[in-house]
Amino acid sequence: MTVILLRHGVSTSNTARTLAGRKTGVELTEHGDAQAEAVADRLAGLPIERIVHSPLLRCQRTVAPLAEKLGLEPVFDDRLIEVDYGEWTGRPIAELLNEPLWKVVQRHASGAVFPGGEGLAQVQVRAVAALREHDRALAEQHGHDTLWVACTHGDVIKSVLADALGIHLDGFQRIVVEPASISVIRYTPTAPYVWRLNDTGTDLSALANQQRPVADSGAEKADPAGPVPGGEVGSAGSEDNGNSER
């Protein structure tokens, strides 16, 4: 199965430079709405079978244009919801930079638990489990490799990518996931393969040519030859790298 991980478009919290978390009423900005339309144009020509999203409004708004173009009814999965930042929710990033826990989040993410919220290790477990479960369900339903979309949040996507890349969660801040970017993971019987990361380009036609049977006379399928070329990988800057949910 191949999942397109889509981060929601620019939100009002992004522009205000606050940590949105699960705060209600966080909308897409005008630019974020335009990004959602652009994403729909990019993905509408692909054989996407399912759209799953975080229940938060900014993700609902991001997938709405794509769902309309594809004629699909999006479904939400609570396990793809944003990190529960607890007492940090809604606070300005500038304030959080002075919190001792900020450096832990940046350098030892696996040990970071937000006051009154959840730990980043918990986030990774729930998000990866959700993706694997949808993969299995789609395989059983369609009987062949399936392309689908999961729209969620920056830190959630980074934790999933860290798992797929086989790196420790403590290194997940080295991964950049911009608003409205896509990252693509192909899960095989033996290992996941990251085909795109933080991709904000245009040509995704190669993804439409990867349909293969799930099984072939009971024999295990060979792993794919490698990643699709052409992905754009963002580079991180300072510890406040523009990659957290804001």
C-alpha positions in Angstrom: 0.0 0.0 0.0 1.1 3.6 -0.7 0.0 6.4 1.5 0.4 10.1 0.7 0.9 12.0 3.9 -0.5 15.5 3.5 0.1 18.2 6.0 -2.7 20.7 6.2 -2.3 24.2 4.6 -1.2 27.3 6.4 -3.4 28.0 9.4 -4.3 31.1 11.4 -2.1 29.7 14.2 0.8 29.3 11.8 0.7 33.0 10.9 0.1 34.0 14.5 3.1 31.8 15.5 1.3 30.0 18.3 1.2 26.3 19.1 -2.3 25.4 17.9 -2.4 21.8 19.2 -6.0 20.7 19.5 -7.4 24.2 20.0 -10.8 24.5 18.3 -11.6 27.1 15.6 -8.2 27.2 14.0 -8.9 27.9 10.3 -6.9 27.9 7.2 -5.8 31.3 6.0 -6.6 32.5 2.6 -3.2 31.2 1.5 -4.0 27.9 3.2 -7.2 27.6 1.2 -5.3 28.3 -2.0 -2.8 25.6 -1.0 -5.7 23.1 -0.5 -7.0 23.9 -4.0 -3.5 23.4 -5.5 -3.1 20.1 -3.7 -6.4 19.0 -5.1 -5.2 19.8 -8.6 -1.9 17.9 -8.0 -3.6 14.8 -6.7 -6.9 14.6 -8.6 -5.4 12.6 -11.5 -4.1 9.8 -9.2 -6.1 6.6 -8.5 -6.7 7.5 -4.8 -9.1 5.1 -3.1 -9.5 6.7 0.3 -9.0 10.0 2.1 -8.4 9.9 5.9 -7.9 13.0 8.0 -7.4 14.3 11.5 -10.7 15.4 12.9 -9.4 19.0 13.3 -10.9 21.7 11.1 -7.8 22.7 9.3 -7.3 19.2 8.0 -11.0 18.9 7.1 -10.7 22.1 5.1 -7.4 20.9 3.4 -8.9 17.7 2.0 -12.3 19.1 1.0 -11.3 20.3 -2.5 -9.6 17.0 -3.2 -12.5 14.9 -2.0 -14.9 16.9 -4.2 -12.7 16.4 -7.3 -12.4 12.7 -6.6 -16.0 12.1 -5.6 -14.8 10.5 -2.3 -16.3 10.9 1.2 -13.4 11.6 3.6 -13.3 9.8 6.9 -11.6 11.0 10.0 -9.4 9.0 12.4 -8.8 10.3 15.9 -5.4 8.6 15.9 -4.2 11.2 13.3 -5.2 14.1 15.5 -2.6 16.7 16.4 -0.3 16.2 19.4 -2.0 17.0 22.7 0.3 19.7 23.8 -1.5 20.1 27.1 -0.7 23.4 28.9 1.4 24.5 25.9 -1.7 24.7 23.7 -2.3 28.1 22.2 0.9 29.7 23.6 3.2 31.8 21.5 6.2 30.0 20.1 8.5 32.8 21.4 7.5 32.0 25.0 7.9 28.3 24.5 11.5 28.7 23.3 12.4 29.7 26.9 10.8 26.6 28.4 13.4 23.9 29.5 11.2 21.3 27.9 11.7 22.9 24.5 15.3 21.6 24.2 14.1 18.2 25.2 11.5 18.2 22.4 14.2 19.2 20.0 17.0 16.8 21.1 15.3 14.0 23.0 11.8 13.8 21.6 11.3 10.2 22.8 11.5 11.4 26.3 9.3 14.5 25.9 5.9 14.6 27.6 4.0 17.8 27.4 2.6 19.1 30.7 -1.0 18.0 30.9 -0.7 16.4 27.5 0.8 13.4 25.8 4.3 12.2 24.9 5.8 12.3 21.4 6.5 8.5 21.7 2.8 8.0 22.2 2.0 10.1 19.1 4.3 7.9 16.9 2.7 4.7 18.2 -0.9 5.8 17.5 -0.2 7.3 14.2 1.8 4.4 12.7 -0.8 2.0 14.0 -3.5 4.0 12.3 -1.7 4.0 8.9 -0.9 0.2 9.1 -4.6 -0.5 10.0 -5.9 1.5 7.0 -3.3 -0.3 4.8 -4.5 -3.7 5.8 -8.2 -2.8 5.4 -7.5 -1.4 1.9 -5.5 -4.5 0.9 -8.4 -6.8 2.0 -11.0 -4.6 0.3 -9.3 -4.1 -3.1 -7.0 -7.1 -3.4 -4.2 -5.0 -5.0 -1.9 -2.2 -4.0 -3.8 0.9 -3.3 -3.0 4.6 -3.2 -4.6 6.7 -0.4 -4.3 10.0 1.4 -3.8 10.7 5.1 -4.0 14.4 6.1 -2.6 15.3 9.4 -0.2 17.5 11.3 3.5 18.4 11.1 4.8 16.6 14.2 2.5 13.6 13.6 3.9 13.2 10.0 7.5 13.6 11.2 7.1 10.9 13.7 5.7 8.5 11.1 8.5 9.4 8.7 11.1 8.7 11.4 9.6 5.3 11.8 9.5 4.6 8.1 13.1 5.8 7.7 14.3 3.6 10.5 15.6 6.4 12.6 15.2 7.0 16.3 12.4 9.4 17.3 15.1 11.6 18.9 16.1 12.5 15.3 12.6 13.4 14.1 13.2 17.2 14.3 15.7 16.8 11.4 12.8 16.1 9.2 11.0 19.2 7.7 7.3 19.0 6.8 5.9 22.2 5.4 2.3 23.2 5.3 0.5 21.5 2.3 3.5 19.4 1.5 3.2 15.7 0.8 5.4 12.8 1.9 4.9 9.4 0.4 5.5 6.0 2.1 5.1 2.6 0.4 4.6 -0.1 3.0 5.7 -3.6 1.8 5.6 -7.0 3.6 9.3 -6.5 4.6 9.9 -2.8 5.0 8.5 0.7 4.4 10.0 2.9 1.7 10.0 6.7 1.7 9.4 7.9 -1.9 8.8 11.6 -1.3 9.5 13.8 1.6 8.3 17.4 2.1 7.4 17.5 -1.6 5.8 20.8 -2.8 6.4 20.1 -6.5 3.8 19.3 -9.2 4.5 16.1 -11.1 3.2 13.0 -9.3 2.3 10.9 -12.3 4.8 8.2 -11.4 2.6 7.3 -8.3 -0.2 6.2 -10.7 2.0 3.5 -12.2 2.7 1.5 -9.1 -0.3 -0.8 -9.0 0.8 -4.4 -8.2 -1.1 -7.5 -6.9 -0.9 -8.0 -3.2 -0.1 -11.6 -3.6 1.3 -13.7 -6.4 0.6 -17.5 -6.0 1.4 -17.2 -2.4 4.9 -16.1 -2.9 6.2 -13.0 -1.1 6.5 -10.1 -3.5 9.9 -8.5 -4.1 10.5 -5.1 -2.6 10.3 -2.1 -4.9 13.5 -1.1 -6.6 13.8 2.2 -4.8 12.3 5.6 -4.3 10.7 7.7 -7.1 13.1 10.4 -8.2 12.3 14.1 -8.0 11.3 14.6 -4.4 12.3 17.7 -2.7 13.8 17.4 0.8 13.7 20.5 3.0 16.6 21.4 5.2 16.2 22.3 8.9 17.7 25.5 10.2 17.6 26.5 13.9 15.9 24.5 16.6 12.9 26.7 15.9 12.8 25.3 12.4 9.4 26.2 11.3 8.3 22.6 11.4 6.2 22.4 14.5 2.4 22.8 14.4 1.7 26.5 14.8 
